[in-house]
Amino acid sequence: MSNCTQPPDEVSSVVSLSLMWTTMANFNVTCTNGCSGHGDCYDGVCFCEVQYSGGTCRDPNLNYYIAFSSVFYIICGVSFIQLVLCVKSEFTRMKPRSVFRAFNVTTQKILYILICMATALRGYYFSSPEHEAMLWASSLMSAYYPILLSGSSLIVCFWAEVFHLRDLTYDKPGFLSKSLLGFILFNIITYSLLLAELLLLQFSDPSDMERSLFINVFHGCYALLMLVVVIFFLIYGVEVYFKVRGEFIQGSSSATDTSQLQQSRIGLISQAVLLLFTVVFIFSDSLGDFWKDKVPVISRNCYNIVFRVVEMGVALWFPCVLWNCIRPEQLWILNPQKLLRKLEIKKQTHYGGEAEALVSSAKEVAILKSDTTKSFEKLPECWICYDSEREDSGPLIQPCMCRGDVSVVHHDCLKQWLI
């Protein structure tokens, strides 16, 4: 009942405002289809999560998917080109050349292959937003983590060998030796989880609440394994690149190269931080049912974008630190001896002339490269027989102070060549 003392116009305006407020309140509560569960409703308007668009948040946000798929495909393409150049450079250096030997398994090639696989899978996921509702889509998303774990664990195993084993060869591409079994066992555990997730999701009901629970459990396992890898990554990384300790420096009296040391430390810290952030994001995403509905959609969108950028950064780190695909021995990540600056050795004048130079010891051979004299324990190939490992041709010598590609030769090879 209205107040009889109020004028008719004032009563009608109050009633109109009351009806308008009631209508807006009802409209605010009843956003169309509740924004399809992919957004929040504000004043009757759906504010969608970053993966979705449209008035009801049903359509995929193509800008989001195109942007991330493009970046992942670019990383995949760069890693593939690096892999091709790596194989080609090994093939051209072989004497005699062999296509089969050019495809020998090396740490560098495996890392390129793993990053190609990881980024290709993630790029395909983002380039096919219509597949997101399918059963295998979440497994396609999860496959990214085991492959990254393989790459990171491979580096950890390599650094462990660098730290514990002596007499390793860094000037020639190779693969794991003593730590190979541990690397294989770790990856068996990782890919067994992925296979179990794939099979479980294929035979589960998409509407079952336990399906989401299983996905979160598997993601939590990946995060736990990644945390273990990060711990050992930091343990061996700090020992090798911060404390500069390990078997790789045994018998060397060289000082450290400050430039290489700083580069390696920056690279080590950046990847460790990215991996730790990835672990935190995976754990928080697994517990998303407890907090995501309590924060506004803008915060969830920021979280999602930062999460994907960090994941992308973990993969991008590998082709960046493996940039020299032609000469891997020049990379600090594959050759920690790059941290050591060879002290300049002034070779004494041989007054004995050519005869003395021809019989000089292999230990006395010094080859100049870029104003830095490098003393070789393992010398380059003989320019006549192209075999530095044969023992039936005498010692490797550097006759007459020769330089360049023909500077080192076996004593007997040179004698036979002169005759």
C-alpha positions in Angstrom: 0.0 0.0 0.0 1.4 3.4 -1.0 1.4 6.5 1.1 -1.8 8.6 0.4 0.1 11.8 1.0 2.6 11.2 -1.9 1.7 12.7 -5.3 0.6 10.2 -8.0 3.7 10.9 -10.2 6.1 10.2 -7.3 4.3 6.9 -6.5 4.6 5.7 -10.1 8.3 6.5 -10.3 9.0 4.5 -7.1 7.0 1.6 -8.5 8.9 1.8 -11.8 12.3 1.8 -10.1 11.2 -1.1 -8.0 10.1 -3.1 -11.0 13.3 -2.2 -12.9 15.5 -3.4 -10.0 13.6 -6.6 -9.7 13.9 -7.3 -13.4 17.7 -6.6 -13.4 18.1 -8.8 -10.3 16.3 -11.6 -12.0 18.2 -11.1 -15.2 21.5 -11.1 -13.3 20.7 -14.5 -11.8 19.5 -16.1 -15.0 22.3 -15.5 -17.4 21.7 -17.7 -20.5 22.6 -21.3 -19.6 24.7 -20.0 -16.7 27.5 -19.0 -19.2 27.8 -22.7 -20.0 29.9 -23.2 -16.9 32.8 -21.4 -18.6 32.5 -17.9 -17.2 30.9 -15.5 -14.7 27.7 -13.5 -15.1 27.8 -9.8 -14.4 24.7 -7.7 -14.9 23.3 -10.2 -17.3 26.5 -10.4 -19.4 28.8 -13.4 -19.6 32.5 -12.8 -19.0 34.1 -15.9 -20.4 37.2 -17.8 -19.5 40.1 -17.1 -21.9 39.5 -20.4 -23.7 35.9 -19.5 -24.7 34.1 -16.7 -26.4 30.5 -15.8 -27.5 27.5 -14.6 -25.6 27.1 -17.9 -23.8 30.8 -18.9 -23.6 30.2 -21.9 -25.8 32.5 -21.1 -28.7 36.3 -21.5 -28.5 38.4 -18.3 -28.4 40.3 -18.7 -31.6 42.8 -15.9 -30.9 43.9 -17.8 -27.7 44.3 -21.1 -29.5 46.0 -19.7 -32.6 48.5 -17.7 -30.6 49.7 -20.6 -28.5 49.6 -23.2 -31.3 51.7 -20.9 -33.5 54.4 -20.4 -30.9 54.6 -24.1 -30.1 54.8 -25.0 -33.8 57.6 -22.4 -34.3 59.5 -24.0 -31.4 58.9 -27.4 -33.0 60.2 -26.2 -36.4 63.3 -24.6 -34.9 64.2 -27.8 -33.0 63.6 -29.9 -36.1 65.9 -27.7 -38.2 68.5 -27.9 -35.5 68.2 -31.7 -35.5 68.7 -31.8 -39.3 71.7 -29.5 -39.1 73.2 -31.6 -36.3 72.9 -34.8 -38.4 74.3 -33.1 -41.5 77.3 -31.7 -39.6 78.1 -35.1 -38.2 77.8 -36.7 -41.6 80.2 -34.1 -43.2 82.8 -34.6 -40.5 82.9 -38.4 -40.9 85.9 -40.0 -42.6 84.7 -42.1 -44.3 81.2 -40.8 -44.5 78.4 -43.0 -43.3 74.7 -42.2 -43.3 74.0 -44.9 -40.7 76.7 -43.5 -38.3 75.3 -40.0 -38.7 72.1 -41.2 -37.0 73.9 -42.5 -34.0 72.1 -41.8 -30.7 73.6 -38.7 -29.0 72.4 -36.6 -26.1 72.0 -33.6 -28.4 69.8 -35.4 -30.9 67.6 -37.0 -28.3 67.0 -33.5 -26.7 66.0 -32.1 -30.1 63.7 -35.1 -30.8 62.0 -34.8 -27.4 61.3 -31.1 -27.8 60.0 -31.6 -31.3 57.6 -34.2 -30.0 56.5 -32.2 -27.0 55.8 -28.9 -28.8 54.2 -30.8 -31.8 51.7 -32.4 -29.4 51.0 -29.2 -27.6 50.7 -27.3 -30.9 48.2 -29.8 -32.2 46.2 -29.6 -29.0 45.9 -25.8 -29.3 45.2 -25.9 -33.1 42.2 -28.2 -32.6 40.0 -26.5 -30.0 37.0 -28.5 -31.1 38.7 -31.7 -29.8 38.9 -30.4 -26.3 35.7 -32.2 -25.2 36.9 -35.5 -26.5 38.2 -38.2 -24.2 41.8 -38.3 -25.5 42.2 -34.5 -25.4 43.2 -34.4 -21.7 45.8 -37.2 -22.4 47.1 -35.2 -25.3 47.5 -32.2 -23.0 49.2 -34.4 -20.3 51.7 -36.0 -22.7 53.6 -32.7 -22.7 54.8 -33.3 -19.2 56.4 -36.8 -19.5 58.3 -35.7 -22.6 59.6 -32.6 -20.8 60.6 -34.8 -17.9 62.5 -37.0 -20.3 64.5 -34.1 -21.6 65.2 -32.7 -18.1 66.2 -36.0 -16.7 68.5 -36.7 -19.6 70.4 -33.4 -18.8 70.5 -34.4 -15.1 72.0 -37.8 -15.9 74.5 -36.3 -18.2 75.6 -33.8 -15.5 75.8 -36.6 -13.0 78.3 -38.4 -15.2 80.2 -35.2 -15.7 80.5 -34.8 -12.0 81.2 -38.4 -11.0 83.1 -39.9 -14.0 86.5 -39.0 -15.3 88.0 -39.5 -18.8 84.7 -38.6 -20.5 85.0 -37.4 -24.1 83.5 -34.0 -24.7 84.8 -33.2 -28.1 82.8 -36.0 -29.8 79.0 -36.5 -29.6 78.0 -39.3 -27.3 75.2 -40.6 -25.1 74.9 -41.8 -21.5 76.9 -44.6 -20.1 76.8 -45.4 -16.4 73.5 -43.5 -15.8 71.7 -45.0 -18.8 69.9 -47.6 -16.6 68.6 -44.9 -14.2 67.4 -42.8 -17.1 65.5 -45.7 -18.6 63.9 -46.7 -15.3 62.8 -43.1 -14.6 61.2 -42.9 -18.0 59.5 -46.2 -17.6 57.7 -44.9 -14.5 56.8 -41.6 -16.3 55.3 -43.2 -19.4 53.6 -45.9 -17.4 51.6 -43.1 -15.7 50.8 -41.6 -19.1 49.6 -45.0 -20.5 47.5 -45.6 -17.4 45.9 -42.2 -17.7 45.2 -42.8 -21.4 43.6 -46.2 -20.8 41.6 -45.1 -17.8 40.1 -42.1 -19.5 39.2 -44.0 -22.6 37.1 -46.5 -20.6 35.6 -44.0 -18.2 32.3 -42.1 -18.4 33.0 -38.4 -19.4 30.3 -37.3 -17.0 31.7 -39.2 -14.1 33.1 -37.1 -11.3 35.9 -39.6 -10.7 37.2 -38.9 -14.2 38.2 -35.4 -13.2 39.6 -36.8 -9.9 41.8 -39.3 -11.8 43.1 -36.5 -14.1 44.1 -34.4 -11.1 45.8 -37.4 -9.5 47.9 -38.1 -12.6 48.8 -34.5 -12.9 49.9 -34.4 -9.3 52.2 -37.4 -10.0 53.8 -35.6 -12.9 54.3 -32.6 -10.7 55.9 -34.7 -8.0 58.3 -36.4 -10.6 59.1 -32.9 -12.0 59.9 -31.7 -8.5 62.4 -34.6 -8.0 64.0 -33.8 -11.4 64.3 -30.1 -10.3 66.0 -31.1 -7.1 68.7 -33.1 -8.8 68.9 -30.5 -11.6 69.9 -28.0 -9.0 72.2 -30.3 -7.0 74.4 -31.2 -10.0 73.9 -27.8 -11.7 75.2 -26.0 -8.6 78.2 -28.4 -8.2 79.2 -28.1 -11.9 78.4 -24.5 -12.8 78.5 -22.7 -9.5 81.1 -24.5 -7.4 82.9 -25.7 -10.6 83.7 -29.1 -9.0 83.7 -32.5 -10.5 85.8 -35.1 -12.3 85.7 -33.1 -15.5 88.3 -30.7 -14.1 90.7 -33.3 -12.8 94.3 -32.7 -13.9 93.5 -29.3 -15.2 95.1 -26.2 -13.8 93.1 -23.8 -16.0 91.3 -20.8 -14.6 87.5 -20.4 -15.1 86.1 -18.5 -18.1 84.0 -15.7 -16.4 81.8 -15.2 -19.5 81.0 -18.9 -19.9 80.4 -19.2 -16.2 77.9 -16.4 -16.1 76.0 -17.7 -19.2 75.8 -21.2 -17.7 74.5 -19.9 -14.4 71.9 -17.7 -16.0 70.7 -20.7 -18.1 70.7 -23.0 -15.1 68.7 -20.6 -12.9 66.2 -19.7 -15.6 65.3 -23.3 -16.3 65.1 -24.2 -12.6 62.8 -21.3 -12.0 60.6 -22.2 -15.0 60.4 -25.9 -13.8 59.5 -24.9 -10.2 56.8 -22.5 -11.5 55.5 -25.4 -13.6 55.4 -27.7 -10.6 53.5 -25.0 -8.6 51.0 -24.4 -11.4 50.4 -28.2 -12.0 49.7 -28.7 -8.2 47.4 -25.7 -8.1 45.6 -26.8 -11.2 45.1 -30.2 -9.7 43.5 -28.5 -6.6 41.5 -26.2 -8.8 38.1 -27.5 -7.6 38.8 -25.9 -4.2 39.7 -22.4 -5.3 38.8 -21.7 -9.0 35.1 -21.0 -8.3 36.0 -18.6 -5.5 38.1 -16.2 -7.7 36.8 -13.9 -10.4 37.1 -15.0 -14.1 39.7 -12.3 -14.7 42.1 -13.8 -12.2 41.5 -17.3 -13.6 42.3 -16.0 -17.1 45.6 -14.4 -15.9 46.5 -17.6 -14.1 45.8 -19.7 -17.3 47.8 -17.4 -19.6 50.8 -17.3 -17.2 50.6 -21.1 -16.8 50.8 -21.6 -20.6 53.6 -19.1 -21.0 55.7 -20.8 -18.3 55.1 -24.2 -20.0 56.1 -22.7 -23.3 59.3 -21.2 -21.7 60.4 -24.6 -20.4 60.3 -26.0 -23.9 61.9 -22.9 -25.5 64.9 -23.2 -23.1 66.2 -26.3 -24.8 66.7 -25.0 -28.4 68.1 -21.8 -26.9 70.9 -23.5 -24.9 71.4 -26.0 -27.7 71.8 -23.2 -30.3 75.1 -24.4 -31.7 73.8 -27.6 -33.4 76.9 -27.9 -35.7 79.5 -27.8 -32.9 77.9 -29.2 -29.7 81.3 -29.2 -28.0 81.1 -25.4 -27.9 77.9 -25.6 -25.7 78.3 -25.2 -21.9 75.4 -27.6 -21.3 77.1 -30.4 -23.2 80.7 -29.6 -22.5 81.3 -28.2 -18.9 85.0 -27.9 -19.8 84.0 -24.7 -21.7 84.0 -23.2 -18.2 87.8 -23.6 -18.1 89.9 -21.1 -19.9 93.0 -22.7 -21.2 96.1 -20.9 -20.1 98.4 -19.6 -22.8 101.3 -22.0 -23.5 104.3 -20.5 -25.2 105.8 -23.1 -27.3 109.6 -23.1 -27.1 111.6 -22.7 -30.3 113.0 -26.0 -31.7 116.6 -25.4 -32.6 116.8 -28.9 -33.9 114.9 -27.9 -37.0 112.6 -30.0 -39.0 114.0 -33.3 -37.8 113.1 -32.5 -34.2 109.6 -31.3 -35.1 108.9 -34.5 -37.0 109.5 -36.6 -33.8 108.0 -34.3 -31.3 105.6 -35.9 -28.7 101.9 -35.7 -29.2 101.6 -34.0 -25.8 103.7 -31.1 -27.1 101.3 -30.3 -29.9 99.6 -27.0 -29.6 97.0 -25.6 -32.0 96.0 -22.0 -32.1 92.4 -21.1 -32.3 91.0 -17.5 -31.9 94.0 -16.2 -30.0 93.7 -19.0 -27.4 96.2 -21.8 -27.4 94.5 -25.1 -26.6 96.5 -28.1 -25.6 94.9 -31.3 -26.7 94.9 -34.5 -24.8 92.7 -36.0 -27.5 94.0 -34.6 -30.8 92.1 -34.0 -34.1 92.2 -36.4 -37.0 95.3 -37.2 -39.0 94.9 -35.4 -42.3 96.2 -38.4 -44.2 94.3 -41.4 -42.7 91.5 -39.5 -40.9 91.7 -41.9 -38.0 92.9 -40.5 -34.7 92.4 -43.7 -32.8 94.8 -46.0 -34.7 97.9 -47.0 -32.9 100.0 -48.6 -35.7 101.1 -45.4 -37.3 103.1 -43.9 -34.5 102.3 -40.8 -32.5 100.4 -37.8 -33.7 102.8 -34.9 -34.5 102.7 -31.4 -35.7 105.5 -31.1 -38.2 107.3 -27.9 -39.0 104.9 -25.8 -37.0 102.1 -26.4 -39.4 98.7 -24.9 -38.7 95.2 -25.4 -40.0 93.4 -28.6 -41.1 96.7 -30.3 -42.1 98.6 -29.4 -38.9 98.3 -32.8 -37.2 99.4 -36.1 -38.8 100.6 -39.6 -37.7 104.4 -39.9 -37.8 104.4 -43.1 -40.0 101.6 -41.7 -42.2 103.7 -38.6 -43.0 106.8 -40.7 -43.6 104.9 -43.0 -46.0 103.3 -40.0 -47.7 106.7 -38.3 -48.2 108.2 -41.5 -49.7 
